[in-house]
């Protein structure tokens, strides 16, 4: 992400309809800028860290979302991800396209064994997106996270390298 993305990042991440399902919500534009600056030095080679990158429209370079990946201590282990798309760009297949590219990269280039995500079950669009990518629900933890003063459920979806079609096609 670039510092020039600050306003766009703040707009969609601070949106109440988006923030409802997110662990991080910027309170100010300065929070968004600090987040961008912190991620500029992030590396996929640093175990047990989060690597956050921009999702952009290819035709005009507009920031429409972001995707984060938790780097495991074992590079061939299980990678966690999270994705956020600005409301005005949701429902157009862009999250699916970004995650497809991410899975190809993690399974094909990084040698990941497993990729998983944690979602709020009150967000059925996220569950539908993950299922459309071949992920399966592995767990439902009841009131396991406290988010902005409220106990919320946590649902885990995952997919293994052998289940990812693009990974299998390369073998």
HELIX and SHEET records of a PDB file:
HELIX    1   1 UNK A    3  UNK A    5  5                                   3    
HELIX    2   2 UNK A    6  UNK A   14  1                                   9    
HELIX    3   3 UNK A   16  UNK A   19  1                                   4    
HELIX    4   4 UNK A   29  UNK A   40  1                                  12    
HELIX    5   5 UNK A   87  UNK A   89  5                                   3    
HELIX    6   6 UNK A   94  UNK A  104  1                                  11    
HELIX    7   7 UNK A  105  UNK A  109  3                                   5    
HELIX    8   8 UNK A  124  UNK A  132  1                                   9    
HELIX    9   9 UNK A  161  UNK A  163  5                                   3    
HELIX   10  10 UNK A  165  UNK A  170  1                                   6    
SHEET    1   A 6 UNK A  49  UNK A  56  0                                        
SHEET    2   A 6 UNK A  63  UNK A  71 -1                                        
SHEET    3   A 6 UNK A  78  UNK A  85 -1                                        
SHEET    4   A 6 UNK A 114  UNK A 119  1                                        
SHEET    5   A 6 UNK A 150  UNK A 160 -1                                        
SHEET    6   A 6 UNK A 136  UNK A 147 -1                                        
END                                                                             
